[in-house]
Amino acid sequence: MCLAIPGEVVSVRRDEGVRMADVRFAGISREVCLECLPDADVGDFVLVHVGFAISKVDREEALRAYRALDVMGHTAELTADRPGPEPGS
């Protein structure tokens, strides 16, 4: 099953004519395409699926969805490329 993860838009820019954003997911930022949501802007919360913002949601809905996904273990991929703790720490 594929899920969309809620995040907050922290910056918006154009990359070679494509509207892109940095979106924060519980402290982790990822590059996201905003072409499907031309009205999304800094401070908005969006649902992101495979690198594309597909829907806007309000802050409360984003927090509820993120908590539910976290409980189900579906947020681990957000930190998969981050280094783990140093051995022995």
N, C-alpha and C positions, 0 to 999 in steps of 0.2 A: 504494500500500500504506500502511496506517496502522500506526503503531508506538506502543508504550507506552514512556515514558521513566522510568527509575528516579530517585527522589529521596528525601530524608530529611525526615520531618515535624519541623518546628521549633516549631510552635505549633498549638493546636487551640482552636476556639471555636464558638459557635452564632450564625448569622446568620439571624434570623427563623425560628428553629426548625430550620434546616438545619445539620448538622455540617460545618464547614469547617476547613481547615488552611492554614497557610503551609508550602510544601514547597520545599526547597532542592535545586537541580540545579546542581552544580558552581559554587556561589557565587551563583547567580541564584535568587531566590525567586518563587514563583507561588502564587496562591490556587487551592486544589483542594478539590473536594467529597469528603467522607469517608463519605457515606451508604451506599455499597456495602460499606464496611469498618468496621462499628461498633466493632470492637476495636482499630483503628489508633490509636496514641498517639504523643506526642512521642518522638523517637529511633528510631521504626520507619522502615524503608525500604519504599516503596510504588512500584508501577508505575502511572504516570499516563497516561491516554489521554483526549484532548480535555477536560481539566479535571476528570476523575473518577479517583480512586484505585480501581483495579480488582483489585489483588492486593498482598499483602505478600511481600517477599523479604528474605533476610538481606543483611547489608552486603557480603559478598564477591560474591554474585550481582549485587547492584546495581552494584558497581564494574566487574565483568566486562561486564555489559550496557552500561553507559554508555561504557566504552572502545570496545567494538565499534561502538556507534552513532556515536560520535565519529569513528572511522576511516572509517565509511561516509558521513560528512557529514550525518547525520540529527539533529544537535544544534544546527544553525545557527539554527533558529526560536526557541531559548531566548534568544538575544541579538539577535534581529531588531529589537526596539524600543529597543535601547540605542543611544545616540549613538556614532558612530565617532570616530576620532581627529580632532583639529582639523587643518584644512589646514595644511601646512607643518611638522607636528610629527613 
